[in-house]
Amino acid sequence: MNVYNEMKELIEKKLSKFDKYFNGEADATVTLSCKHNQKYLELTISAANTLFRSEIGADSFRDALDASIETIEGQIRRNKTRLAKRLRSGGLEFPVSEIEEPEGDEDQEPIIRTKTFPIKPMSPEEAILQMNLLGHQFFVFNDDQSAQTCVVYTRRDGTYGMIVPE
């Protein structure tokens, strides 16, 4: 779809408020779309190995932009709080569990959507923080100690698990 210059300028102006958090060391991606008479705005900010993401539907792109900005600001505040707690406590501790084999249905649908993202080296604790920030149940990352691609995930009982290749 075509985006008018006024909307581009409004988005740049609203996103400039995040400069105080990231000192210009962040990349933002904004995707606008229309589905079922609803305007959707997806905002992703990548800064220092951390992703902040929001996808909001509203009656107008301006309303969706305002709601996305509020959502991202909340994520930034929560991330700062978590990091401060982590620094005070000397690091995060989490239980790592054995890999569980899920019971699958052999008549599953083929892959519908494919996503790509940069995988950056980080500790399992940082990966858990990132997963929680995104609101996902799992997160793929490169372990900064072993350089292996690993997955952390949230278990049903609220603990965390980690899948490590052999």
C-alpha positions in Angstrom: 0.0 0.0 0.0 1.1 3.6 -0.5 2.0 5.5 2.7 1.7 9.3 2.5 4.6 11.5 3.5 2.6 13.0 6.3 2.2 9.5 7.9 5.9 8.8 7.4 6.8 12.1 9.1 4.3 11.4 11.9 5.8 7.9 12.5 9.4 9.3 12.5 8.4 12.1 14.9 6.7 9.7 17.3 9.6 7.2 17.2 12.1 10.0 17.9 11.0 9.9 21.5 12.8 6.6 21.9 16.1 8.2 21.1 16.4 9.0 24.9 16.3 5.3 25.7 18.7 4.1 22.9 21.0 7.0 22.1 20.4 6.5 18.4 21.7 2.9 18.6 18.4 1.2 17.6 16.7 0.2 14.4 12.9 0.5 14.1 10.7 -1.2 11.5 7.1 -0.2 11.0 4.7 -2.2 8.9 1.2 -0.9 8.0 -1.6 -3.1 6.8 -5.3 -3.3 6.4 -7.3 -6.4 7.2 -11.1 -6.7 7.6 -11.7 -2.9 7.7 -9.1 -2.6 10.5 -5.8 -0.7 10.3 -2.8 -2.7 11.7 0.5 -1.3 12.7 3.4 -3.5 13.6 6.4 -1.8 15.3 9.7 -3.6 16.0 12.6 -2.0 17.6 16.0 -3.7 17.7 18.5 -2.4 20.2 21.5 -4.0 21.9 20.5 -7.6 21.3 17.0 -6.8 22.5 13.8 -6.8 20.5 10.7 -4.7 21.4 7.6 -5.6 19.4 4.0 -4.5 19.2 1.2 -5.2 16.8 -1.9 -3.2 17.2 -5.2 -3.0 15.3 -7.3 0.2 15.4 -9.7 2.3 13.4 -6.9 4.5 12.2 -3.1 4.2 11.8 -2.7 7.2 14.1 -4.6 5.4 16.9 -2.6 2.2 16.3 0.7 4.1 16.3 -0.2 5.8 19.7 -1.1 2.4 21.2 2.1 0.8 19.8 4.2 3.5 21.3 2.6 3.0 24.7 3.1 -0.7 24.5 6.8 -0.4 23.6 7.3 2.1 26.4 5.8 -0.4 28.8 8.1 -3.1 27.5 11.2 -0.8 27.9 10.2 0.0 31.5 9.6 -3.7 32.3 13.0 -4.6 30.8 14.8 -1.9 32.8 13.2 -3.2 36.0 14.1 -6.8 35.2 17.7 -5.8 34.4 17.9 -3.8 37.6 16.7 -6.7 39.7 19.1 -9.0 37.9 22.1 -6.7 38.6 21.1 -6.4 42.3 20.7 -10.2 42.7 23.9 -11.0 40.9 22.2 -12.9 38.0 19.2 -14.9 37.1 18.8 -18.5 38.1 16.3 -20.7 36.4 15.7 -24.5 36.4 16.7 -26.2 33.2 14.6 -29.3 32.5 14.9 -32.4 30.4 13.5 -32.2 26.9 10.0 -33.4 26.7 8.7 -35.1 23.6 5.4 -33.5 22.6 2.6 -35.7 21.4 1.9 -34.7 17.8 -0.8 -35.2 15.3 0.5 -36.6 12.0 -2.2 -34.8 10.0 -0.8 -31.3 10.7 -1.1 -28.4 8.3 1.9 -27.3 6.3 3.9 -24.3 7.4 1.8 -21.2 6.9 4.2 -18.4 7.8 8.0 -18.1 7.8 9.8 -15.6 9.9 13.5 -14.6 9.8 15.4 -12.8 12.5 19.1 -12.3 13.4 20.4 -14.7 16.0 22.8 -13.0 18.3 25.1 -14.5 21.0 23.6 -14.2 24.5 23.4 -16.0 27.8 20.4 -18.2 28.6 19.3 -15.6 31.1 19.3 -12.9 28.5 17.4 -15.2 26.1 14.7 -15.7 28.8 14.4 -11.9 29.3 14.0 -11.4 25.6 11.4 -14.2 25.4 9.4 -12.7 28.2 9.7 -9.2 26.6 8.3 -10.5 23.3 5.6 -12.5 25.1 6.6 -15.7 23.4 6.7 -19.2 24.8 10.1 -20.0 23.3 13.2 -18.2 22.0 16.0 -19.3 19.7 19.5 -17.9 20.4 23.2 -18.6 20.1 24.7 -19.4 23.5 27.6 -17.0 24.1 29.6 -19.6 25.9 29.3 -22.6 23.6 28.4 -20.8 20.3 25.6 -23.4 19.8 22.1 -22.6 18.7 19.8 -23.3 21.6 16.2 -22.8 22.5 14.7 -21.6 25.9 11.1 -22.2 26.5 8.4 -21.8 29.2 7.1 -25.0 30.6 3.5 -25.5 31.7 4.4 -25.4 35.4 6.0 -21.9 34.9 9.6 -23.0 35.0 12.0 -22.6 32.0 13.6 -25.3 29.9 16.5 -25.2 27.5 17.1 -27.3 24.4 20.8 -27.8 23.6 22.0 -29.7 20.5 24.2 -32.8 21.1 
